[in-house]
Amino acid sequence: MFIQEQIANARRRIKNIEENPRPEYMKCNKLLYEIELEEWLELEENWKAGKPFAMLSGAGRLTRPLGFEACNLSGWGDRVRDPQKYRNMAVSKFGFPDHTCDRTMPPVALYLNGEVPIPRLISCMHSPCGPEGMWAPMSIAKYMGIPFFELLRLEKGKDKGDKSVRFVAEQLAELIEFAEATVPGIKYDEDKLIESLAMDQQAAPYLRDLYELRKKVPCPVSSQDAARLGLRPGGDCNPKGMQYLKLYHEEAHERAAKGIGGVKEEKLRIAWTSTFNYGRGTMDLLTKKGVSLVWFNNGTGPQRYCAGDRDPYETERDYGRKLTPLEEIATYHNYNTWGHGADEWIDPLIKICRDLKVDALVDFQQVGCIVTRGFNKITADRVTKELGIPVLALEGREHFMTEGEKTIMYQRLEEFLDLCIANKN
C-alpha cells in the first residue's frame, strides 16, 4: 500500500544517512526525512481514526484552518513506485489520453484503488495546468460522489492585481462557507491561517539568502537540495520545518566559508527547468560529472525568492492597504509564474542564470505537460541569444517506463554535459 511504502522509504533513507553519509549532501537532510516520516505516520494514524480529509486544489492553505487533513495530489504522483500501473488504471477508468501528465494521473488511481484517504471535500481552480488544476480533482469528485467546489481566477496583468486578489479572496470565503455547511464538524479557524502565513514570512529571508549563497563558486548547495529549496518548510505550520531550514541555512554558510561545494570539483554550473525525471540516477550523474545544478525553475521560486525582486510579503506596500489573510493567500496566485506566458517564465530565468553564473540549461519536456511544452522553443531561443549558453531539450516522463528510455535519456544528458565541460575548458 502507498502510505506504508512511504513510511518504509523514509525509514530507509534515515538509516542510509546514518550508515552511509554522502559528503555532497547536507547533514540536516536527516532531519528532513525524520519530518517526512512523522508526517506519514501521522497521516496513517489520522486515516485510521476517521479524521476528515480534503483535497483543496487552489486553496490548499485553508486545509488545516478548516479542520481537515490534507490529501496531496501531484506530490503523491511523484512518489508512486509503479507509476505505469496507476497511470493505466486512471487512463482506462476515465478515458484520458495515455500521454497525459505524470504528476496527476497516478494519484487519481491511488484514490480509486483505496490506497489513500478519501477526501470529504474537493476543490479545483481553473489554471493553465489543466490536469492538476481541474481534470484530476473533478474526476475524483465525480466518480466518487464527493462534494466539489470550483474556483476561478482573473488573468494577471498590470491593472488587475488588486482586482484579482479581491476576486479570489471572495471565492475563498465562499469555499469556507460551503465547507462548513457541507461537512459535519468543520469550522474555520482564522488564527491557524495567520500562523501559517507567519511561518512563510519567517522562512522568506532564509530562502532569499540561500539564493545569494548559490552565487558562490563552488556552489555550496548540492543538486538534490537545489531542487528542493523554494518549498514551504515542513508543510502546514510544522515548527520542525523551520528548524530544518535554519539548520540548512547555517550549514550552507559554513560550507561557503570553507569553499566546500555540492560536488567535489565544480566543472559546470547548470539550471534545469520544468520538472525532473525522479530517482537518484539523474543526481548521481550530475555528481559524477562535477556538475552543480544551481537552480531549478519550477514557477514559484523566481518571483518569491530571487534577490532584486520585490519582497512578496510586503503586500501593504504593493496594494496600498493591509490585506486580509484570505487576500494574502490570493496574492500567491499572482506570484506564481507557472503557465502564465513566456515572458513571466523566461525573464526571471534569464536573470537568475546571469546571477548564478549558469553555463548551460536543461529544459526537461515532460510528456503530457500542456503548460511548458508550448514555449520550449522560445525558451531555448532567448536563452541562447541573450546569454550565449547551450540548451538541451530533453523529453521524457517523471518516471522511466522502460530501461531503453533510461539509457537514451542518460546518454543524451551525459553527452551534453561532456560537451559543455569541454567547451568551457
GIJONOR-V898892 format. One record per helix or strand. SS is the DSSP state (alpha for helix, beta for strand). FROM is the first residue (numbers start at 1). LEN is the number of residues. If there is no record, write none. Layout:
BEGIN
ss->SS from->FROM len->LEN
ss->SS from->FROM len->LEN
END
This chain:
BEGIN
ss->alpha from->2 len->18
ss->alpha from->29 len->20
ss->beta from->53 len->4
ss->alpha from->62 len->4
ss->beta from->69 len->2
ss->alpha from->74 len->4
ss->alpha from->83 len->12
ss->alpha from->102 len->11
ss->beta from->121 len->5
ss->alpha from->130 len->15
ss->beta from->147 len->5
ss->alpha from->161 len->22
ss->alpha from->190 len->24
ss->alpha from->223 len->4
ss->alpha from->239 len->20
ss->beta from->268 len->6
ss->alpha from->280 len->10
ss->beta from->291 len->7
ss->alpha from->301 len->5
ss->alpha from->315 len->5
ss->alpha from->325 len->11
ss->alpha from->342 len->14
ss->beta from->360 len->7
ss->alpha from->372 len->16
ss->beta from->390 len->7
ss->alpha from->403 len->22
END
